[in-house]
């Protein structure tokens, strides 16, 4: 069991080549998928995270009442698509 914290990248000039190299879901596709799965919410910020070779997206979303929430999804199959 690893005690290391995930490393998260918010600078997309650094994250984009990793997404391409690892064949992860793009942020554009993630936004489309999230629009279907998180009805009424909009993504405010997305970070690409990696922990022990597993990639995820950490999403901050705002719901229709203005509340912020944080969600972590698999970067290869967000929302189990």
PyMOL commands that set and color helices and strands:
alter all, ss='L'
color gray80, all
select helices_A, chain A and resi 12-22+27-37+78-80
alter helices_A, ss='H'
color red, helices_A
select strands_A, chain A and resi 7-9+42-51+54-62+68-74
alter strands_A, ss='S'
color yellow, strands_A
deselect
rebuild
show_as cartoon
